[in-house]
Amino acid sequence: MPPESPSHATDRFDDDDYPAYTMGRAAEMIGATAGFLRAIGDARLITPLRSEGGHRRYSRYQLRIAARARELVDGGTPIEAACRIVILEDQLEEALRLNEQLRRPAAGRSGVDS
């Protein structure tokens, strides 16, 4: 397999799901500890990918989820409850997005079938 071009490799960093951040860097970025990231992983809020060496790697999307959980925990919510709240918020956001998408008329559609 040929090596990736530099521009293609850089494009992955624009991908919200690309696991670009080590545990230490991820913790630093959200103002938390590595232990916090492990705890929310244990609670199944996020599942980091693993590098070939077995190290955890986090995406920007996962960091946004982790940051929201940290806000709740910092406000006094137990970590298990914070994780459940964030999961439900994420599910609600996705359901609302899908609902809006379904309400829009399909492109090229002339009407509703009877």
Disulfide bonds with the S-S distance in Angstrom:
none
